[in-house]
Amino acid sequence: MEGAVATWYAKHTAKLSADFAGEARRIAESLPAGARVLEVAPGPGYLAIEIAKLGLYQVAGLDISHSFVRIAREGAARAGVAVEFRQGDAAAMPFPDGAFDFIVCRAAFKNFGDPVGALEEMHRVLRPGGEALIIDMRKDATNAALDDAVAGMRLGRVGAVLTRIIFRQLRKRAYAKADFLRMAEATPFGCAEIVESPMGLDVRLRK
């Protein structure tokens, strides 16, 4: 996303600030103080910023969108936190080997043109013993599960209708549990631990 579309998306998802804060706390439960954290495809950067607000971690974000990188940097400056947002491709990350203790990718993996390449890069930039967490929609989510998720967002009538349409379109690009297991097996990770919810998947990969 670039330009006006990225700006619209950033404004729309800013309404989910409580969700991003809760996700950041959940992630932080398994991280040691001082951990180096990378968010892959952070979009406007809300989750990375919330992790940085906890004050214990070195946080970076990598997004292919120039507009999102600019928006995320501006957001970090307003929040008064230090997050290194950089522009780049998830399948060719501009980071050295073993640079991070933890990687998170939320609601973006289904959009990658080279998903296996992205997993290989996650493995490369993780330190030995590091972990990656992919949080995304599941391909076999039911319409009822999607509708429940939209209802929980407390959107207006028009926003809810548009979001349901968007979710149904995104589901076409999403992956099922078996897909992630096959992709993990094709990379140095070798395997994955996957927890399913009605709407999505938590995919954990350890180096």
N, C-alpha and C positions, 0 to 999 in steps of 0.2 A: 504494500500500500504506500502511496505517495500523495503529497499535496492535500487537497481538500478531503479526499477519502480518509487519509490517515488522521486528519484533524477531527473529522466526524467520529471515527472509531474511538479516538482518545477521549473525546467528550462523552460518548456513550458509555464506555467502560469505566469511566471515572466514578460512575454511580455505584460501582461494586467495591468501593474502597474498604468496606468492612470485610468483604470476602478475601481481598488481597491481604489485609492485615491478619486475618485468621490463618490463611495459608502460610504466611511468613512465620507465624508462631509455631505452626505444626512442623514446618521444615526445621526450624531452629531447635526443636526438641532433640534432634539426633546429631546436632553439630557441636563440636568443641569450640570454645572461645578462640577467636583468631582465625577461624577457618576461612579459606579462600573459596568464594562461591561465584559461580558463573550461571547467569540465566541466558539460555539460548533462545533467540527470537522473543525478546521481552516486550515488543511493541512499544507502547507508551512508557514502559518501565515501572509500572505501579508495584509489581511484586518485588522486583529488585530493590526499589526504594524502601518498601516496607521492611525487607530483610535488613537493609542498612540502618534503618531507624532503631533497630534493636541494639546497635552500638557495639557489637562484639565481632563483626566479621568484615573481611575485605571482599567487596562485591564488585562484579563486573557484569556487563550485558553486551551481547552481540546480536545485531539485527541487520538484515539485508537492506532495510528501508532507510534511506537517508532522512526522510521526514520523521520517522519514529525515533531515530537517534537524536535528532535535534529536540523533539518534544520531550524525550526522556531526560536529556541533559538539563533542559529548562526546569523540568519537574524536580529533579534532584537538587538543583540550586535553590528552588523555592522551599524545599523541605529541609535544606541545610545539611544534607548528607553527601558523603563522597562515594559516588558510584562511577566506575569507568565504563561509559557506554561507547562502544565502537561499532563501526559499520563493517559488515563482512558476511561471508557465506558460511552456513553451518557445516557444509561439507568441505570447507577449506579454511579452518579457523586460524586467525593471525596470532596464535599464542604458542609458546614453547611446550614441549612435552612435560607432562606432570605439573602443570601450572596451578591446578585447582584440586581442592579436597571434595567439592560437591558441585554437581551440575543439576539445574532444574530447567525443564522445558514444559511450559504450561499452555495448552490449547493451541499449539502451533505445529506440532510434529507432522500432522496430516497434510500440511501445506508444503512440505519440503519436496523439492524435485528429485533429490538423491537421498532417501531416508537411510539406506545402509551406509552410504558415505558419511552421513551425519553421525551415525552411531560409532563408526570407526574413528571419527575425529573426537567424539566425546571420550572414547577410550584412551586415545593418545594424550589428550590434555589433562586427564585425571592422574593424580599421583597413585602409586600402588596402594591399594586398600580404599581408594576413593569410590564414591557412589554417584550414579546419575539417577534422576527421577523424572520420568515423563508422565505428565498428567494430561489426558486428552479424552475427547469423546470416543465412544465405542461404536463401531460400525453397525452392531446389532442392537443398539438402543431402540426401544420402542417409541412410537409417537407419544404414548402416554407419559413415558419418562421425560421426553423432551418438553412436553406441555407442563409437567410438574416443575421442571427446572425454570421455565419461563415464568410460571406463576410465582415462584420464590423470589424473582427479581423485582417484583412490585413495580412493574412498568405501567405506563399508561396504555390505553386501548390500542392506539396506533403502534406504539413501540413494541407491545407484546405480539401483535400480528406480524410485524416485520421480523422480530427476533425468531418467532417460530418458523417463518419461511427460511431465514438464514440458517437456522439449525438443521433443517431438513436438507438444505443444499450441502452444508458442511459434512453431514453424515455420509454422503456419497463418497467423500475423500478419506474418511476415517478408516481405522484399522480395527480388526477384531483381535482377541487374545492370541489366537493361533498365528495371526500375521506377525505380531510382535515376537512370538517365540521363534518363528522361522528367521526373522531378521536378526535377532540376537545370536542365533546359532551360526549365522553367516559372518559374524564379526568376532574380534578377539574376546568380547564379553562371554560368548559361548552359550549363555543362558540368561533368563530373566525371571524375576519374581513378580507376579501380576495379581493385583487385587481389583476385582470388578465391583462397580456400583451400577445402579440402574442406568445412569447417564454415561458413565465413562470408565476409564481404567487408570490405575496407578501402576506404572511399570518401573521396577527398580533393577538397576544393573550395577554390578560391582566389578571393579578391576582387581 
